[in-house]
Amino acid sequence: DTFTPCRVIGFDNEGSSRIHESSNLDQLQKCIAQRLKSKRFLLVLDDIWKCSSEDEWKCLLSPFTKGEARGSVVIVTTRFPYIAQMVKTTNMIELQGLEHNEFFAFFEACIFADCKPEIYVDDLIDIAKEISMKLKGFPLAAKTVRRLLKKNLSQECWI
Ligand SMILES: *[C@@H]1O[C@H](CO)[C@@H](O)[C@H](O)[C@H]1NC(C)=O
């Protein structure tokens, strides 16, 4: 009862959706299990922040373990090692930030696509390198900061 599910959306063969709405976890799980009964699926659970016990995990996953089809896969991403330890069924892969030069190229491309303005090359590139160091190789951080930097190409603002 720590989950707060609201609805399951199913797509039929014509691509139109049918929505199954319920706040009852048991009912929702039955609905999911029914829909996946003979299907092979890929389930991505991205950026899991909390899972207090193995029982909770098993409960969450239970509708996905009742199928008849083989070869389904669940991918979990999390920033918390204890969660990875708890849910893993194969070796976990620890993602690192990008290597520095690669990341800087990506960072620049985020801001300017292919075309770096002169003002950047003349005045801003050193500041950009410092900013890039602070982002520690994380692409999502680069994309977030890009929005701020693009708005105003002044040294004052970038500093
Ligand atoms: C850019 O930022 C600087 C410093 O914060 C500010 O003085 C300037 O007015 C800004 N320029 C524009 C076009 O917003």
The ligand as an ORCA input file, in Angstrom:
! r2SCAN-3c Opt
* xyz 0 1
  C      22.853     39.032    -19.547
  O      23.288     38.878    -18.210
  C      23.921     40.031    -17.694
  C      24.461     39.673    -16.328
  O      23.572     38.975    -15.555
  C      22.919     41.200    -17.662
  O      23.526     42.351    -17.160
  C      22.408     41.451    -19.071
  O      21.414     42.427    -19.060
  C      21.852     40.162    -19.668
  N      21.502     40.373    -21.067
  C      20.341     40.004    -21.591
  C      20.161     40.247    -23.048
  O      19.469     39.464    -20.937
*
